[in-house]
Amino acid sequence: MQVVVTEEAVLTLEDMTNDEFFEFCARNQEYRIERSADGKGLIMSGTGGKTGNRNSRLTRQLDIWADQDGRGIAFDSSTLFLLPNGAMLPPDAAWVSRKRLAALTADQQEKYLPMCPEFVVELTSPSDRLKSVQEKMAEWMANGCQLGWILDPSRRAHIYRPHGAESLDQPAGLTGEGPVDGFVLNLERNLGSWLVVKSMSHDTDILIFYPYEADSQEDLAARPVSGYACPPDL
């Protein structure tokens, strides 16, 4: 079955098996689709450009570290995880230890992963309600996640651990702990702005990256930076 969605939609999918739901998601890859523990499917349209770029840079930093560290594997926002409570959710980024992945069959590794990641990151966009993202993070934690981060465009970070949570205002970076001890996420790279500006030496427009969120050249003019890369070396 294929669907057309113009805004967030909820479907009742209690009669779908796990494999049928995975196939349903595969046929509608233009949407982000997740299933709650009670069988309701939440279908969302794709992200905007800024959020997609933030997600790409986040996943890249985690993936590079995971390859260097060697203890686990990073996953992006297209991966579905089947949680112990029956929910099937995609994170914006996640990490799973190689030891746990090795216990899965080859068929399981090709489809949705029947486990909860040890580490999960969720990004909020201007259209997201923080409460709904926090509820999703609470579900990750209730199902065995050991460390979770919620990052919003203003560089406010919400840190979740099994026994509590805290919020940080505009940290330059976040340091992993527990299963991802040693991972450092550079938020000045991950949460920034791309804007088109006129080159002073050439009669053309160039694309500039600034290490903070901004909506216009006027905003950036009020917040000068000492340097930038075009494109940045991520």
C-alpha positions, 0 to 999 in steps of 0.5 A: 500500500502506498500513501499520500501525506500532506501533513502529519497523519496517524493510521491504525496498523494493528493488523500488520505483522512486523514484516508487513509494516517494514514492507509498508515503510519500504514502499513509502520511503519518501516519508518517515514512518513509525509505529507505536506500541499499540499499533498506531502508525505515525506518518510524517513528510520529509524534513526541510533542508536545514534539518536534513543537513543537520542530520547528515552532519550529525550522522557523519560525526557519529559514523566516523567515530564509530569506525575509529572506535570499533566497538559498535556501528552507527545508524541513520534516520532510515533505520527501523528498530523494533523495541521490546514493547512492540513499537517500531521507531526510526531515530535520527541517529543511533549506535549499537554495539557489535556484540549485540548485532552479532547475535542477530541472524543475517535476515534480521540484520537486513530488515528492522533491527529487533532491539533498542539502541544503546545510544540515540539522538533525536533532532527537533525542527521548527515544525516539531513539538518538543513534547512529542520528541521528548515522549519519543525519547522517553520511549527509547529510554524505557525500552533499554536505551542507555544514553539519549540526546535531543538537540534543537536548532537553538543549540539547546541540548537535552541529555537523557540517562536511565535515572534522569535528564538534564538540559544544557544551553548552547554547549559547544559540544557534547561528550558521550558516556557509558556505551559511547564513552569517547564520542565527542559531538561538535555542536558548532559544526552540527548546528549551523546555517548555510546562507548565500552571500555575494563574493567580494572578489568575484561577481558571483554568489557563494555558499557560506557556512556559519556555526550557529543558526540564522535566518538572514544575512542581516542576522549574521551581520549582527553576529560576525564570526572570525572564520568560516569554511566554504564548504566546511571541512567536516 
